[in-house]
Amino acid sequence: MHVPLFDMTRQYDTLKSEILQAIDGVFRSGKLIMGENVKQFEREVCDYLNVKHAIGVGNGSDALYIAAKAIGIGDGDYVITTPFTFFATVSCITRNGAVPVFADIDRKSFNIDLDRVEEILTTHPNREKIKAVIPVHLFGRTVDLERLEKIKRNYGVKILEDCAQSIGSKWVYSDGTIRKSGTVGDASILSFFPTKNLGAYGDGGMILTNNDDTNDFCRVFRVHGAKVKYFHEMEGINSRLDEIQAAVLRIKLKYLDEYHEKRIKIARNYTEMINSLSIEFLETPRVTGDFTCIFHQYVVKVKAGHRDRLREYLKTRGVETAVYYPLGMHRQKCFSRFGSKILENTDQACQEVLALPIFPEISITEVEYVVKCIGEYFKEARKC
Ligand SMILES: Cc1ncc(COP(=O)(O)O)c(C=O)c1O
């Protein structure tokens, strides 16, 4: 059996007629750049997340770069972020002339450890230059939004939420209030890279904010810095959400919660089945049914040096897996000028994480097969 890590074609089969009709509509409108679909999609995302402004841009990386600039990150500033993330979370800091400060992650959630963040905010030699914190809701798991808001208030720092992997994930506050990731930051970003929970058929991204000035800045910056065409107020860039992608994303947004529910159910199945194997070297994620994790990825920890061997074995059995991420950002060559230090939890995660196939349309038979192969690997390993 072949089990892909991710398969877009199955979703396309179910949405094909709607999608082709929407794309046909764009072609017939003759309005291929910043048309009605981009405008409507921006509005629909605002409604879905309960946020005031949404600005469509070319991809999630541009969204981070523009949003960081919009909230005032610039030359000589320091910005705290997680080392266990995709490159763009950090390059948006350095491309704006600022210095990244890496806070180690929490072992269980893989998210930035907010205790470490507060420690840096109180003890860092350049703490008065710390302008912002960029948390990432990694693999679809929400960072404690209530505590992020407290950090923002108590330390006077800006928050830029990287929600590239978490659109629609929620946090339950101590008073019972529920908010979605991306709604508490001074700005937040989404990615619509095809494999994301809300994925386009190409690149796409979005900036979210409740602040009118930040909204104005981003809208102008994404079109070469010109509010009025050919009159440039700032040196902006060309980064617009494509009209065809917006038309596709409007359709998929209608089904997003349904897709999330399916992912959560698949994650629960994985966890129950893997735990029932009682393998001491495997640690499954804590599964929630309340959208605090929307399982963009289902990531297990494989200990005692078994990760790469298990991965190889699964490959021979037709099961695709991935390692997000094999090297922390604090150890990347391109960021070596900021000094590389030991971040124990991140370094360990890089050695142990393994992402198993997950997408809304994966079948229970496929999930059972993946777990069966994992069981077989450890049965063999015990014999050696
Ligand atoms: C955490 C995180 N941030 C930012 C990005 C960048 O998004 P994009 O690929 O749309 O530029 C990604 C995409 O992989 C991501 O996973």
The ligand as a Tripos MOL2 file, in Angstrom:
@<TRIPOS>MOLECULE
LIG
   16    16     1     0     0
SMALL
NO_CHARGES

@<TRIPOS>ATOM
      1 C1          5.3510   28.4820   10.4110 C.3       1 LIG1
      2 C2          5.4160   29.0140    9.0170 C.ar      1 LIG1
      3 N1          5.6150   30.3230    8.8370 N.ar      1 LIG1
      4 C3          5.6740   30.8570    7.6050 C.ar      1 LIG1
      5 C4          5.5260   30.0910    6.4760 C.ar      1 LIG1
      6 C5          5.6790   30.7180    5.1250 C.3       1 LIG1
      7 O1          4.5420   30.5850    4.3240 O.3       1 LIG1
      8 P1          4.6490   30.5510    2.7190 P.3       1 LIG1
      9 O2          5.1690   29.2150    2.3230 O.co2     1 LIG1
     10 O3          3.2370   30.7690    2.2860 O.co2     1 LIG1
     11 O4          5.5420   31.6640    2.3100 O.co2     1 LIG1
     12 C6          5.2900   28.7200    6.6160 C.ar      1 LIG1
     13 C7          5.1210   27.8580    5.4270 C.2       1 LIG1
     14 O5          5.5920   26.7640    5.3350 O.2       1 LIG1
     15 C8          5.2450   28.1620    7.9150 C.ar      1 LIG1
     16 O6          5.0440   26.8550    8.1070 O.3       1 LIG1
@<TRIPOS>BOND
     1     1     2 1
     2     2     3 ar
     3     2    15 ar
     4     3     4 ar
     5     4     5 ar
     6     5     6 1
     7     5    12 ar
     8     6     7 1
     9     7     8 1
    10     8     9 2
    11     8    10 1
    12     8    11 1
    13    12    13 1
    14    12    15 ar
    15    13    14 2
    16    15    16 1
@<TRIPOS>SUBSTRUCTURE
     1 LIG1         1 GROUP 0 **** ****
